[in-house]
Amino acid sequence: MAVIHRAELHPSKLEALAAWLPTQPWSGVTTGDGLSIAGKFRFDDPAGEVGVETLLVRTPDGRVLQAPLTYRGAPLPGAETFLVTEMHHSVLGQRWVYDAVGDPVYADVLRRAIATGGHEADLVRATGPGTWDKEGTAVGSGSAPDSPTVAAVAPDTDGAVTTITTDHGSLAVLRVVGVPAPEGETLSARWQDGSGVLAVLCP
């Protein structure tokens, strides 16, 4: 489960992405104008320290971009080039937001979800009972009983696919939903008006 606070964010997630995406060649956008969030889902960090969220961003021309993010309470050493923004969270304080492909926690939970047939986390309210409504779901195609812990990542982007080489194999993250995917077990997602393969655990 992922514990979610009702909070104000400065900048907002969409504002942060609108500033960051035009700097990424794979995005195909030159301005943040007209971007919208089509869906999103979270994974659970077993240690409970890092927020892991995938946002699906619709462009004005109708494409859907995948922007996986991690939220941390302190800078991630060695990940300066993957920093998207520093964000103020009205409950948790200062947060460092990273392009998740450079964060070992993301690679670990993504690999686990794909390999074991896992799915997105439930969004538990931080105060009061109940859960928040989900804006997207995701499920892995694998059936392994477990997944080894990923501790090291080396991402490389070619076109619209980022390949994360880890200490336990490689993960292909499709930055633009719908581009050709390599062979392997997959993570597929659904959101309000769409669906697609988002990532592949390469054999």
C-alpha positions in Angstrom: 0.0 0.0 0.0 1.0 3.6 -0.5 0.1 6.1 2.2 -1.2 9.3 0.6 -1.6 12.7 2.3 -4.0 15.4 1.3 -1.4 18.1 0.7 -0.4 21.2 -1.4 2.6 20.8 -3.7 4.8 23.6 -5.0 5.4 23.2 -7.8 2.5 20.8 -8.7 3.4 17.5 -10.4 2.0 18.8 -13.7 4.0 22.1 -13.4 7.1 20.1 -12.7 6.6 17.9 -15.7 5.7 20.8 -17.9 9.1 22.3 -17.2 11.1 19.0 -17.4 9.6 17.2 -20.3 10.7 19.7 -23.0 14.3 19.1 -21.8 14.0 15.4 -22.6 14.6 14.6 -26.3 12.4 11.4 -26.1 9.3 13.5 -25.2 8.9 15.2 -28.6 7.6 18.3 -26.9 9.2 21.7 -27.0 6.9 23.5 -24.5 4.9 22.4 -21.5 1.7 24.1 -22.8 -1.3 21.8 -23.3 0.0 18.8 -21.3 -2.4 17.0 -19.1 -2.2 13.9 -16.8 -4.2 11.1 -18.3 -3.6 8.6 -15.5 -1.3 7.6 -12.7 -0.5 4.8 -10.3 1.9 4.0 -7.5 4.1 1.1 -6.4 4.9 0.4 -2.8 8.5 0.8 -1.5 9.0 -2.1 0.9 11.1 0.1 3.1 8.4 2.8 3.2 11.0 5.6 2.5 10.6 6.4 -1.2 7.4 7.4 -3.1 7.2 5.7 -6.4 4.6 7.0 -8.9 4.1 6.6 -12.6 2.4 9.5 -14.4 0.9 9.2 -17.9 1.0 12.5 -19.6 -1.1 13.4 -22.6 0.5 15.7 -25.2 -1.5 18.2 -27.3 -1.1 15.8 -30.3 -2.6 12.9 -28.4 0.4 10.9 -27.6 0.8 9.5 -24.0 4.2 9.9 -22.4 5.3 7.8 -19.4 7.0 9.7 -16.6 7.9 7.5 -13.7 8.9 9.5 -10.7 10.4 8.9 -7.2 9.9 11.2 -4.3 12.6 11.3 -1.6 13.1 13.2 1.7 16.8 13.8 0.9 18.9 13.9 -2.2 19.9 10.6 -3.9 23.7 10.5 -4.1 25.0 10.3 -7.6 21.6 11.0 -9.2 21.9 14.7 -9.9 21.3 14.3 -13.6 18.0 12.6 -12.9 16.6 15.3 -10.7 13.3 16.6 -12.1 12.6 19.2 -9.4 12.7 20.1 -5.7 9.2 20.2 -4.4 7.6 21.5 -1.2 5.0 19.1 0.3 2.8 20.9 2.8 2.8 17.8 5.1 6.2 16.1 4.4 8.3 19.2 3.7 11.0 19.4 1.1 11.0 16.5 -1.4 13.5 15.7 -4.1 11.7 14.4 -7.2 13.7 12.1 -9.6 13.2 10.7 -13.1 12.7 7.2 -11.6 14.9 5.4 -14.2 17.9 6.6 -12.3 16.6 5.4 -8.9 17.4 1.8 -7.8 14.2 1.7 -5.7 12.1 2.2 -8.8 14.0 -0.5 -10.7 13.5 -2.9 -7.8 9.8 -2.5 -7.4 9.2 -2.4 -11.2 11.2 -5.7 -11.7 9.3 -7.3 -8.8 5.9 -6.3 -10.2 6.8 -7.7 -13.7 8.4 -10.9 -12.5 5.8 -11.9 -10.0 2.7 -10.6 -11.6 2.3 -7.8 -9.1 0.1 -4.8 -9.4 -0.2 -1.2 -8.3 -0.4 -0.2 -4.7 -3.6 0.6 -2.9 -3.8 4.4 -2.0 -4.4 4.5 1.7 -5.4 7.7 3.4 -2.8 9.1 5.8 -5.6 10.5 8.0 -8.8 8.7 8.6 -10.0 5.3 7.3 -10.4 4.3 3.7 -8.5 4.7 0.4 -8.2 7.2 -2.4 -9.7 6.4 -5.8 -7.2 5.1 -8.3 -6.5 6.9 -11.6 -4.8 3.9 -13.2 -3.9 0.3 -12.7 -0.9 -1.8 -13.7 -0.1 -5.5 -13.7 2.9 -7.7 -14.5 2.7 -10.7 -16.7 5.2 -12.9 -14.8 4.5 -15.7 -12.3 7.8 -16.0 -10.4 7.5 -16.5 -6.6 9.9 -13.7 -5.9 12.4 -11.2 -7.4 16.0 -10.5 -6.4 16.6 -7.0 -4.9 18.0 -4.5 -7.3 20.7 -2.3 -5.8 22.4 -0.7 -8.8 21.1 0.9 -12.0 22.7 2.2 -15.3 20.0 3.8 -17.5 20.5 4.5 -21.2 18.0 6.1 -23.5 17.7 5.3 -27.2 14.9 7.0 -29.0 11.7 6.6 -26.9 13.0 3.6 -24.8 15.1 3.8 -21.7 17.0 0.5 -20.9 17.9 0.2 -17.2 20.8 -2.2 -16.8 20.7 -3.6 -13.2 22.5 -6.1 -11.1 19.7 -8.5 -12.0 19.0 -8.1 -15.7 17.6 -5.2 -17.8 14.4 -3.4 -17.8 13.1 -1.5 -20.9 10.9 1.5 -20.0 8.7 2.8 -22.9 8.8 6.6 -22.6 6.1 6.9 -25.3 3.2 4.5 -24.9 2.7 2.4 -28.1 6.3 2.4 -29.4 7.6 -1.1 -30.2 8.6 -3.1 -27.1 11.4 -5.7 -26.9 10.5 -9.4 -26.0 10.0 -10.3 -22.4 7.6 -10.3 -19.5 5.7 -7.0 -19.4 4.1 -4.4 -17.2 0.8 -3.3 -18.7 -1.4 -0.4 -17.5 -4.9 0.9 -17.9 -6.2 4.4 -17.3 -9.5 6.2 -17.9 -9.3 6.3 -21.7 -6.4 4.1 -22.6 -4.1 1.1 -22.0 -0.7 -0.2 -23.1 2.6 -1.9 -22.3 4.8 0.4 -20.2 7.9 -1.7 -19.4 9.6 -5.0 -20.2 11.8 -7.3 -18.2 14.3 -8.4 -20.8 15.3 -12.1 -20.9 
